[in-house]
Amino acid sequence: MKKNLLCCALLAAATMAHSVAAQDFDDRWYLSGGAGLNFQDDDRGTSDPLYYTLGFGKFISPNWSIDGEVNYQNPNFNGRELLFSQYGATIDARYHFIKEGRSWNPFLRFGVGAQKSEEEFDAFPLPTSPGQREDTNLTAQVGLGVQGNWDRYSLRGEIANRISFDDSSIVAPNDRQFNDLLAGLTVLVKLGNLAAPVEPTPAPVVPQQTCADLDDDGDGINNCDDKCPNSAAGQAIGPDGCPVQLTIDLKGVNFDFDKDTLRPDAEAILAEAVSILAKYPQLKVEVAGHTDSVGSEQYNQGLSERRARTVYSYLTNNGIDASRLVGPNGFGESRPIDTNDTAEGRARNRRTELNVQN
């Protein structure tokens, strides 16, 4: 048996692998073809033939590669004209002791597979002799080697012990397994092109903020122009960032005599009021209606309420939330802004107002 030789070789590989460094790895698939010498187990009494392999595989991490491989060897029985052919397939994992900047790196091999044996025999007095036995059995292999890597090709040199769990041999009926030593070279051809290294994504350039980009009090005026940087929410703010007294002028929203329907010219003015209220969403206003003094006080009170309700409905129908409106309130003829002794004065008193509440 050749077990002692294998143990010494494994110990040598472990000694070589004292320094390992991780690096980016080539994960391309590759095809492999190899040849070497098969030192047959002495118990078989066969010659030591050449063996041949074909396979494919790839690296699955910086240190581990996986290979599928088929093999063939055709030894002869020593001193007899009998053949002993072997065909096999294995799955092998190799751990590579990679060191950055080094082209040649050692590895350890571990694998399992199946081996078919075609054994001619002439074993008188067996009733089937002469004949041929065909059988397939499990195998396990362990080995070591060294691999050189280049852009398109790699070269492996390795030795391995293959254990064949064959318990039906005719020439060695008392054996349950055989140990064959393999020593050979394998050429690997890598498929495709090596992927370009991924360049690190540069950190985004964050623009430098200035006072023109900031609005600490949220009033819509940037810090550079804000003369009142602590204004309260809901206040009407001027272009300098300071609170202003806001008056919504509905001058012109007047009604015809004894009417509560909006005139076309009044709708244009109310549209502007809607725009102002939309710009300042925190504002609350009172909707107030007024009349002139023609008619009874009771009638004028009801008429002013209907006019206020007309404006109220216009505002809510155009997107102003009712929670921002107080009223509608009617004040009848009690709050004139002009004389009721002239037609022009009475026309001005027939009006609706929006009174800012905050």
C-alpha positions as CSV (number, residue, x, y, z in Angstrom):
1,M,0.0,0.0,0.0
2,K,1.0,3.6,-0.6
3,K,-0.6,5.2,2.5
4,N,2.6,6.4,4.0
5,L,3.6,8.3,0.9
6,L,0.3,10.1,0.9
7,C,0.4,11.1,4.5
8,C,3.9,12.6,4.0
9,A,2.6,14.6,1.0
10,L,-0.4,16.0,2.9
11,L,1.9,17.1,5.8
12,A,4.1,18.9,3.3
13,A,1.2,20.8,1.8
14,A,0.0,21.8,5.3
15,T,3.5,23.2,6.0
16,M,3.5,25.3,2.8
17,A,0.1,26.9,3.7
18,H,1.3,29.0,6.7
19,S,0.1,32.3,5.2
20,V,-3.2,32.8,3.5
21,A,-4.7,36.1,2.3
22,A,-8.1,36.6,0.8
23,Q,-8.5,38.4,-2.5
24,D,-10.9,38.9,-5.4
25,F,-11.3,35.6,-7.3
26,D,-11.8,34.5,-10.9
27,D,-15.2,32.8,-11.0
28,R,-15.2,31.8,-14.7
29,W,-16.1,28.3,-15.6
30,Y,-13.2,26.2,-17.0
31,L,-12.7,23.0,-18.9
32,S,-9.9,20.6,-17.8
33,G,-8.0,17.8,-19.3
34,G,-5.2,15.8,-17.6
35,A,-3.0,12.8,-17.6
36,G,-0.8,11.0,-15.1
37,L,0.3,7.7,-13.7
38,N,-2.0,5.4,-11.7
39,F,0.0,3.4,-9.1
40,Q,-2.4,0.4,-8.7
41,D,-3.1,-1.3,-5.3
42,D,-0.6,-4.2,-5.1
43,D,-3.3,-6.6,-4.0
44,R,-4.8,-6.6,-7.5
45,G,-1.6,-7.7,-9.1
46,T,-2.0,-5.2,-12.0
47,S,0.5,-2.9,-13.8
48,D,0.7,0.8,-13.2
49,P,-1.0,2.4,-16.2
50,L,-1.5,5.9,-17.4
51,Y,-4.8,7.5,-16.6
52,Y,-6.7,10.3,-18.4
53,T,-9.3,12.9,-17.2
54,L,-11.7,15.4,-18.6
55,G,-13.8,17.8,-16.5
56,F,-15.2,21.2,-15.8
57,G,-15.4,23.4,-12.8
58,K,-15.1,26.9,-11.2
59,F,-14.1,28.8,-8.1
60,I,-17.0,29.4,-5.9
61,S,-15.1,31.6,-3.4
62,P,-11.6,33.0,-3.2
63,N,-10.3,29.7,-1.8
64,W,-12.7,26.9,-2.8
65,S,-13.1,25.4,-6.3
66,I,-15.6,22.6,-7.3
67,D,-14.9,20.2,-10.2
68,G,-16.7,17.4,-12.0
69,E,-14.4,14.9,-13.7
70,V,-14.4,11.6,-15.6
71,N,-11.4,9.3,-15.7
72,Y,-10.1,6.2,-17.6
73,Q,-7.3,3.8,-17.1
74,N,-6.6,0.3,-18.5
75,P,-4.1,-1.7,-16.5
76,N,-2.9,-5.3,-17.3
77,F,-2.5,-8.1,-14.9
78,N,1.1,-8.7,-14.3
79,G,2.4,-11.8,-16.3
80,R,-1.1,-12.6,-17.7
81,E,-2.9,-11.6,-20.8
82,L,-5.9,-10.3,-18.9
83,L,-7.3,-6.8,-19.0
84,F,-8.6,-4.7,-16.1
85,S,-10.3,-1.5,-17.4
86,Q,-11.6,1.3,-15.1
87,Y,-14.0,4.2,-15.8
88,G,-15.0,6.7,-13.2
89,A,-16.6,10.0,-12.4
90,T,-15.9,12.2,-9.4
91,I,-17.0,15.4,-7.7
92,D,-14.1,17.2,-6.1
93,A,-13.7,20.2,-3.8
94,R,-10.3,21.8,-3.6
95,Y,-9.2,24.3,-0.9
96,H,-6.5,26.6,-2.3
97,F,-4.1,28.4,0.0
98,I,-4.0,31.7,-1.9
99,K,-1.4,34.3,-1.2
100,E,-1.7,37.6,-2.9
101,G,1.0,38.2,-5.5
102,R,1.9,34.5,-5.8
103,S,1.2,32.7,-9.1
104,W,1.6,29.2,-7.7
105,N,-0.5,28.2,-4.7
106,P,-0.9,24.8,-3.0
107,F,-4.3,23.1,-2.5
108,L,-5.9,20.2,-0.8
109,R,-8.4,17.9,-2.6
110,F,-11.4,16.1,-1.3
111,G,-13.9,14.1,-3.4
112,V,-16.4,11.3,-3.9
113,G,-17.4,9.4,-7.0
114,A,-18.1,6.1,-8.7
115,Q,-15.8,3.7,-10.5
116,K,-16.7,0.9,-12.9
117,S,-14.4,-2.0,-13.1
118,E,-14.2,-4.5,-16.0
119,E,-12.0,-7.4,-14.7
120,E,-11.1,-10.3,-16.9
121,F,-10.2,-13.5,-14.9
122,D,-9.1,-17.0,-15.3
123,A,-9.5,-18.5,-11.9
124,F,-9.9,-22.3,-12.1
125,P,-11.8,-24.1,-10.7
126,L,-14.6,-21.4,-10.8
127,P,-17.3,-22.7,-13.0
128,T,-17.6,-19.3,-14.7
129,S,-13.8,-19.2,-15.4
130,P,-12.5,-17.8,-17.7
131,G,-14.8,-14.7,-17.7
132,Q,-15.2,-11.1,-17.0
133,R,-16.6,-9.3,-14.0
134,E,-18.3,-5.8,-14.4
135,D,-19.1,-3.9,-11.3
136,T,-19.6,-0.2,-10.2
137,N,-18.6,0.9,-6.7
138,L,-18.2,4.1,-4.7
139,T,-14.9,5.9,-4.4
140,A,-13.4,8.6,-2.1
141,Q,-10.3,10.6,-2.9
142,V,-8.0,12.9,-0.9
143,G,-4.9,14.6,-2.2
144,L,-2.8,17.7,-2.5
145,G,-1.1,19.7,-5.2
146,V,-0.1,23.0,-6.5
147,Q,-1.8,25.2,-9.1
148,G,-0.5,28.0,-11.3
149,N,-2.9,30.6,-12.6
150,W,-2.8,32.9,-15.6
151,D,-5.4,34.9,-17.4
152,R,-6.7,32.2,-19.7
153,Y,-5.0,29.0,-18.4
154,S,-4.2,27.2,-15.2
155,L,-1.9,24.2,-14.6
156,R,-2.4,21.7,-11.7
157,G,0.1,19.2,-10.5
158,E,-1.2,16.8,-7.8
159,I,-1.1,13.5,-6.2
160,A,-4.1,11.8,-4.6
161,N,-5.2,8.6,-3.0
162,R,-8.4,7.0,-4.5
163,I,-10.1,4.5,-2.2
164,S,-12.3,2.1,-4.2
165,F,-14.9,0.3,-2.1
166,D,-14.9,-2.9,-4.2
167,D,-15.8,-6.0,-2.3
168,S,-16.5,-8.3,-5.3
169,S,-13.1,-8.7,-6.9
170,I,-12.3,-12.1,-8.4
171,V,-8.5,-11.7,-8.3
172,A,-8.4,-10.4,-4.7
173,P,-11.6,-11.9,-3.1
174,N,-10.5,-11.1,0.5
175,D,-10.2,-7.4,-0.1
176,R,-13.1,-5.0,0.6
177,Q,-11.3,-1.8,-0.8
178,F,-8.4,-0.8,-2.8
179,N,-6.1,2.2,-2.6
180,D,-4.7,3.6,-5.9
181,L,-2.2,6.5,-5.9
182,L,-2.6,9.0,-8.7
183,A,0.0,11.5,-9.8
184,G,-0.6,13.8,-12.7
185,L,-0.9,17.1,-14.5
186,T,-4.1,18.9,-15.5
187,V,-4.5,21.9,-17.8
188,L,-7.5,24.2,-17.2
189,V,-8.9,26.4,-19.9
190,K,-11.0,29.3,-18.6
191,L,-14.2,30.2,-20.5
192,G,-15.2,33.8,-21.2
193,N,-13.5,37.0,-20.2
194,L,-12.6,38.0,-16.6
195,A,-15.1,40.5,-15.3
196,A,-13.7,44.0,-14.8
197,P,-13.3,44.9,-11.2
198,V,-16.2,46.9,-9.8
199,E,-15.1,50.5,-9.2
200,P,-16.2,51.8,-5.8
201,T,-19.1,54.2,-6.1
202,P,-17.8,57.7,-5.2
203,A,-19.5,59.4,-2.3
204,P,-22.2,61.8,-3.4
205,V,-21.1,65.4,-3.4
206,V,-23.3,67.2,-0.8
207,P,-23.8,70.9,-1.8
208,Q,-22.8,73.3,0.9
209,Q,-25.9,74.9,2.4
210,T,-26.1,78.6,3.0
211,C,-28.6,80.8,4.7
212,A,-30.4,81.1,1.4
213,D,-31.2,77.4,1.5
214,L,-32.6,77.4,5.1
215,D,-35.9,78.5,6.6
216,D,-35.7,77.7,10.3
217,D,-39.1,79.0,11.3
218,G,-40.9,77.6,8.3
219,D,-42.5,80.9,7.2
220,G,-41.5,80.6,3.6
221,I,-38.8,83.3,3.8
222,N,-35.1,82.1,3.7
223,N,-32.8,82.9,6.7
224,C,-30.9,85.4,4.7
225,D,-34.0,87.6,4.1
226,D,-35.9,86.8,7.3
227,K,-35.8,89.8,9.6
228,C,-38.0,88.0,12.1
229,P,-36.6,84.5,12.4
230,N,-39.0,83.5,15.2
231,S,-42.4,84.2,13.7
232,A,-45.2,82.0,14.8
233,A,-47.1,79.5,12.7
234,G,-50.3,80.8,11.2
235,Q,-49.2,84.5,11.1
236,A,-49.4,86.4,7.8
237,I,-45.8,87.1,6.8
238,G,-44.4,89.9,4.7
239,P,-41.4,89.6,2.3
240,D,-39.0,90.5,5.1
241,G,-40.2,87.5,7.2
242,C,-42.1,89.7,9.7
243,P,-45.8,89.4,10.6
244,V,-48.1,91.9,8.8
245,Q,-51.6,93.0,9.3
246,L,-53.5,91.2,6.6
247,T,-56.7,92.6,5.2
248,I,-58.7,90.8,2.6
249,D,-60.3,93.5,0.6
250,L,-63.7,92.4,-0.8
251,K,-64.5,95.9,-2.0
252,G,-66.8,95.4,-5.0
253,V,-68.5,92.3,-3.7
254,N,-71.8,94.2,-3.6
255,F,-75.3,93.0,-4.3
256,D,-78.2,94.4,-6.4
257,F,-81.1,95.8,-4.4
258,D,-83.0,93.1,-2.5
259,K,-80.8,90.3,-4.1
260,D,-78.5,87.7,-2.6
261,T,-77.0,86.4,-5.8
262,L,-73.4,87.2,-6.9
263,R,-72.8,89.6,-9.7
264,P,-70.1,88.6,-12.3
265,D,-67.8,91.4,-11.1
266,A,-68.1,90.1,-7.5
267,E,-67.0,86.6,-8.6
268,A,-63.7,87.9,-9.9
269,I,-63.0,89.6,-6.5
270,L,-63.9,86.4,-4.6
271,A,-61.6,84.4,-6.8
272,E,-58.7,86.6,-5.7
273,A,-59.8,86.1,-2.0
274,V,-59.7,82.3,-2.6
275,S,-56.1,82.7,-3.9
276,I,-55.1,84.6,-0.8
277,L,-56.6,82.1,1.6
278,A,-54.9,79.2,-0.3
279,K,-51.6,81.0,0.1
280,Y,-52.0,81.4,3.9
281,P,-53.6,78.1,5.0
282,Q,-53.4,79.0,8.7
283,L,-55.7,82.0,8.3
284,K,-59.3,81.9,9.7
285,V,-61.8,84.5,8.5
286,E,-65.3,85.5,9.4
287,V,-67.8,85.7,6.5
288,A,-70.1,88.7,7.3
289,G,-73.0,90.1,5.3
290,H,-74.5,93.6,5.4
291,T,-77.5,95.6,3.8
292,D,-78.6,99.1,3.4
293,S,-81.4,100.6,5.5
294,V,-84.2,100.3,3.0
295,G,-86.8,97.9,4.3
296,S,-87.6,96.6,7.8
297,E,-84.8,95.8,10.1
298,Q,-86.0,92.2,10.4
299,Y,-86.1,91.8,6.7
300,N,-82.6,93.3,6.3
301,Q,-81.2,90.9,8.9
302,G,-82.4,87.9,7.0
303,L,-81.1,89.4,3.7
304,S,-77.7,89.9,5.1
305,E,-77.5,86.4,6.4
306,R,-78.4,85.0,2.9
307,R,-75.7,87.2,1.3
308,A,-73.1,86.0,3.8
309,R,-74.2,82.4,3.1
310,T,-73.8,83.0,-0.7
311,V,-70.1,84.1,-0.2
312,Y,-69.5,81.2,2.3
313,S,-70.8,78.7,-0.3
314,Y,-68.5,80.2,-3.0
315,L,-65.5,79.8,-0.8
316,T,-66.2,76.2,0.3
317,N,-67.1,75.2,-3.3
318,N,-63.7,76.5,-4.4
319,G,-61.5,74.6,-2.0
320,I,-61.5,76.6,1.3
321,D,-62.1,74.2,4.2
322,A,-65.1,75.1,6.3
323,S,-63.1,74.8,9.5
324,R,-61.3,78.0,8.4
325,L,-64.5,80.0,8.1
326,V,-66.5,81.7,10.9
327,G,-70.1,82.2,10.2
328,P,-71.8,83.0,7.9
329,N,-72.9,85.9,10.0
330,G,-75.4,88.5,9.0
331,F,-75.4,92.0,10.5
332,G,-78.3,93.5,8.6
333,E,-78.3,97.3,8.4
334,S,-76.4,97.8,11.7
335,R,-72.9,98.4,10.3
336,P,-73.1,100.8,7.4
337,I,-69.8,102.1,5.9
338,D,-71.5,104.9,4.0
339,T,-74.6,107.1,4.1
340,N,-77.9,105.5,3.3
341,D,-79.2,108.9,2.0
342,T,-77.8,108.4,-1.5
343,A,-78.0,105.6,-4.1
344,E,-74.2,105.3,-4.2
345,G,-73.9,105.0,-0.4
346,R,-76.7,102.4,-0.1
347,A,-74.9,100.4,-2.9
348,R,-71.7,100.3,-0.8
349,N,-73.6,99.2,2.3
350,R,-75.0,96.2,0.4
351,R,-71.8,94.2,0.9
352,T,-70.0,91.1,2.3
353,E,-66.7,91.2,4.2
354,L,-64.0,88.7,5.2
355,N,-62.7,89.6,8.6
356,V,-59.3,88.0,9.6
357,Q,-59.6,86.3,12.9
358,N,-55.9,85.5,13.6
